[in-house]
Amino acid sequence: MSNDEPKTDGGEPKTDGGGIVPQDDQAPTWSERKERTQGLARLTYEYFERSRREDEDLRRASDYVERDVLAFPTWPHEMIRNLAITSFFLGAMFFIAAAIPPHIPGPADPNSTPAVILPDWYLYWSFGLLKLTPINPELSLLGGQKLMSDRTYGVLANLVVVGVIAIVPFLNKGSARRPVEEPFWAAVGVGGVVFAFTIAVLAVQNLITDLLPMTSGELFILTFMLPFAFAFVAYSVLKTMREGYMFELNRRYYRLRPPK
Amino acid sequence: MSLERKDEHDHEGWMETKDLSPIEEVYLTTLIWLDKRLRIVDYLELLEDMYYKTNLQMPKSHTEQYNLDNKFWYWYPLYALGSFSTIAYVVASITGALLGFYYAPSTAAPSADAATSVAYSNVLFIMGDLNFGTFLRSLHRWSAQVMTAAVFLHMLRVYFTGAYKEPRELNWIIGIVLISLTMVFGYTGYLLPWSQLSYWAGQIGVEMALSIPLIGDWVAQLIFGGFTLGEATLQRMYILHVFLLPFVVTLVIAIHIGIVWMQGIAEPH
């Protein structure tokens, strides 16, 4: 932050949310308000000033460094807006819960296997990854044997997916934030989202092949081709939008935050 | 008059230089006494800060200041998803605690000629006979579903606005731990009614655990209490769902939100 920016707290550089300016010049600063107080509040203020100075002296003597964070404060902006929006959705949730009670299936019976075995919807992706049998490689070195069983392969696929998501911040660095700035990574994201859905559909392939005129082989190919198709479209669109968009962005953003 | 060198931060000496009334003196002595031991100045400053922030007009946020708000506000609900999943988690905890009063994790038959289990008949009791039982279970289930969906959308929002970048990599990884734990939470809860769907979902779980290389048998024993489903499985799922996971997940959520609080909200630019 440059030095000529307006300061809220008596010209002392603030490390929390630096660069935030008051709404207008009439609003008294916090330190002005505190200085006007009398009695015990005034004494508290004076003591706190001393105490803070003491802390500052100690801090200066040590090698403790305070960093400026490029963000805006969680309190109050974020929390107040969150509360407003969240309470609306919370109400909607109560309403849905009252309107649509859950269905109870029959009691557990180890002797009869149901036609369709499914976990809850949010685990379909994981369940779909167990059905990767066609792409479990057969090694000619082992005489056409598979290196690992299909199920082991599926469980490892789960770990690979989670692992890949986990290392994203270490692969994609830099200060760019918007999808238009990085069409490639946005496309990767779109592909990932579409894959989460197609792999979930693969988990219920029995149902799909009954409903739609499609063999399970075709469904399998679609599961992997659709994400690439969507990613490609996203990439082209964002790349096309980029020129016009970046002009605006560069003007007001890179002036503030130079790219590394 | 003492020859001892005056301490620069000698608060009592400072008090003597002021002409204080008895009330002021007692007040200040107490304040200093407490502050020396508990550093209440730090916490009072937080409170004071919040007081002034709520009583003033809100300072301009970054987006308002640089006139990006017109691009930003209609995305705002996506920025509330983290909050929303936390609130859904709170609702699930409260309803879950209430449901716990009426549920026992047992696969034993409730009576000599019954083909069901105590767990299943408890769920039937909650759904059928308990006052507000249907609503309670419905709310528990819906809040769990909503939490999972919100957490997933929250992850997408963070990805597409690049909010996982530089100082926030650690929080991204904690978030992945959290979404995984949320799903485990959901899975263990799915098994508790001991219905036909629960049983066979549990069967898949055991098979998945067994197919982990090297440690598969051990994992199946630890989590499912054996290689076939039974009383031990249900009890372990119960303990995971109502004892272990609540502590772990609450702690990790607190850390996750604490880091967001410290680092501030990453805005799109």
Contacts between the chains, C-beta under 8 A, distances in Angstrom:
chain1	res1	chain2	res2	distance
A	8	B	59	7.1
A	17	B	59	7.3
A	17	B	264	7.1
A	19	B	62	7.6
A	19	B	65	7.3
A	20	B	59	4.3
A	20	B	60	6.1
A	20	B	61	7.6
A	20	B	62	8.0
A	20	B	65	7.2
A	21	B	59	7.2
A	21	B	60	6.1
A	21	B	65	6.8
A	22	B	56	7.9
A	22	B	57	7.7
A	22	B	59	6.5
A	23	B	57	4.9
A	23	B	59	7.6
A	23	B	60	7.0
A	27	B	56	6.7
A	27	B	57	6.6
A	30	B	52	4.9
A	30	B	56	7.8
A	33	B	52	7.0
A	39	B	24	7.9
A	40	B	23	8.0
A	40	B	24	6.8
A	40	B	27	5.7
A	43	B	24	6.1
A	43	B	27	7.1
A	43	B	28	5.8
A	44	B	31	6.9
A	44	B	44	7.8
A	47	B	11	7.3
A	47	B	28	6.8
A	47	B	31	6.5
A	47	B	32	7.1
A	47	B	35	7.8
A	47	B	41	7.9
A	48	B	41	5.7
A	48	B	44	7.5
A	48	B	45	6.9
A	50	B	9	7.1
A	50	B	11	6.9
A	50	B	14	6.9
A	51	B	35	6.8
A	51	B	41	4.7
A	52	B	41	7.5
A	54	B	9	4.7
A	57	B	8	7.8
A	69	B	167	6.8
A	69	B	262	7.9
A	69	B	263	5.6
A	69	B	264	5.2
A	70	B	264	7.8
A	70	B	266	8.0
A	71	B	62	7.8
A	71	B	263	6.0
A	71	B	264	2.8
A	71	B	265	5.4
A	71	B	266	5.5
A	71	B	267	6.8
A	72	B	61	4.6
A	72	B	62	4.7
A	72	B	63	7.7
A	72	B	264	5.7
A	72	B	265	5.5
A	72	B	267	6.3
A	73	B	264	5.6
A	73	B	265	7.7
A	74	B	260	6.1
A	74	B	261	4.7
A	74	B	264	6.3
A	74	B	265	6.1
A	75	B	50	6.8
A	75	B	53	6.9
A	75	B	261	7.4
A	76	B	50	7.8
A	76	B	53	5.3
A	76	B	54	6.4
A	76	B	58	6.1
A	77	B	58	6.3
A	77	B	61	5.1
A	77	B	265	7.7
A	78	B	79	7.5
A	78	B	265	5.1
A	79	B	83	7.8
A	80	B	58	7.7
A	81	B	76	6.2
A	81	B	79	7.6
A	81	B	80	6.8
A	82	B	79	7.6
A	82	B	80	4.6
A	82	B	82	8.0
A	82	B	83	3.8
A	82	B	84	7.8
A	83	B	83	7.5
A	85	B	76	6.8
A	85	B	77	5.4
A	85	B	80	4.2
A	85	B	83	7.8
A	85	B	84	7.6
A	86	B	80	5.6
A	86	B	83	5.0
A	86	B	84	4.9
A	86	B	87	5.3
A	89	B	80	7.8
A	89	B	84	5.4
A	90	B	84	7.6
A	90	B	87	5.7
A	90	B	88	7.9
A	90	B	91	7.3
A	93	B	88	6.9
A	93	B	91	7.3
A	93	B	139	7.8
A	93	B	142	6.0
A	93	B	143	6.3
A	93	B	146	5.4
A	94	B	139	6.9
A	96	B	142	5.8
A	97	B	135	6.6
A	97	B	138	4.5
A	97	B	139	4.1
A	97	B	141	7.8
A	97	B	142	4.2
A	97	B	143	7.4
A	98	B	135	5.9
A	98	B	138	7.1
A	100	B	138	7.1
A	100	B	142	7.6
A	101	B	127	7.5
A	101	B	134	4.9
A	101	B	135	7.5
A	101	B	137	7.4
A	101	B	138	4.3
A	102	B	137	6.5
A	102	B	138	5.8
A	102	B	141	4.7
A	102	B	142	7.9
A	104	B	123	6.5
A	104	B	124	7.1
A	104	B	127	6.2
A	104	B	193	6.8
A	104	B	195	6.3
A	105	B	195	4.4
A	105	B	196	4.9
A	105	B	197	4.8
A	106	B	195	6.4
A	106	B	196	4.8
A	107	B	115	6.8
A	107	B	116	4.1
A	107	B	117	6.6
A	107	B	120	4.6
A	107	B	194	7.1
A	107	B	195	6.1
A	107	B	196	6.7
A	108	B	107	7.7
A	108	B	117	6.7
A	108	B	120	6.9
A	108	B	194	5.0
A	108	B	195	6.1
A	108	B	196	5.8
A	108	B	198	6.3
A	108	B	199	3.6
A	109	B	115	7.9
A	109	B	196	6.0
A	109	B	199	7.3
A	110	B	199	6.7
A	110	B	229	7.2
A	113	B	200	7.0
A	114	B	196	5.9
A	114	B	197	7.7
A	114	B	200	6.1
A	117	B	197	7.9
A	117	B	200	4.3
A	117	B	201	7.0
A	117	B	203	7.4
A	117	B	204	6.4
A	118	B	197	7.3
A	118	B	201	7.3
A	119	B	187	6.6
A	119	B	190	6.6
A	119	B	201	4.8
A	119	B	204	6.9
A	120	B	145	7.8
A	120	B	186	5.6
A	120	B	187	7.2
A	120	B	190	5.3
A	120	B	201	7.9
A	121	B	145	7.9
A	122	B	145	7.8
A	122	B	148	4.5
A	122	B	149	7.5
A	122	B	152	7.2
A	122	B	183	5.9
A	122	B	186	6.2
A	123	B	183	6.1
A	123	B	186	7.4
A	123	B	187	6.4
A	126	B	183	7.7
A	127	B	204	7.3
A	130	B	204	8.0
A	130	B	208	7.1
A	148	B	213	7.0
A	149	B	211	6.3
A	151	B	207	6.6
A	151	B	208	7.1
A	151	B	211	3.9
A	152	B	211	4.6
A	152	B	212	7.2
A	152	B	213	5.9
A	154	B	208	7.8
A	154	B	211	7.6
A	155	B	208	5.6
A	155	B	211	5.4
A	155	B	212	5.7
A	156	B	213	7.8
A	162	B	176	6.4
A	162	B	180	6.8
A	165	B	176	6.0
A	166	B	172	7.6
A	166	B	173	5.5
A	166	B	176	5.1
A	168	B	159	7.3
A	168	B	164	6.5
A	168	B	172	7.2
A	169	B	164	4.6
A	169	B	165	6.3
A	169	B	168	7.4
A	169	B	169	3.9
A	169	B	172	5.2
A	169	B	173	7.9
A	170	B	169	6.7
A	172	B	162	7.8
A	172	B	165	7.3
A	173	B	165	7.0
A	173	B	166	7.2
A	174	B	165	7.3
A	175	B	165	7.2
A	175	B	166	7.6
A	176	B	162	6.2
A	177	B	161	5.9
A	177	B	162	3.9
A	177	B	163	7.5
A	177	B	165	7.3
A	177	B	266	7.4
A	177	B	267	7.7
A	177	B	268	5.0
A	177	B	269	5.1
A	178	B	161	7.4
A	178	B	162	7.2
A	178	B	268	5.6
A	178	B	269	6.9
A	179	B	160	5.7
A	182	B	162	7.5
A	185	B	162	7.9
A	186	B	160	6.6
A	189	B	156	7.4
A	189	B	159	5.1
A	189	B	160	5.7
A	193	B	156	6.4
A	249	B	269	7.3
A	252	B	66	5.9
A	252	B	67	7.6
A	252	B	68	7.7
A	253	B	269	4.7
A	256	B	66	7.0
A	256	B	269	8.0
A	257	B	269	6.8
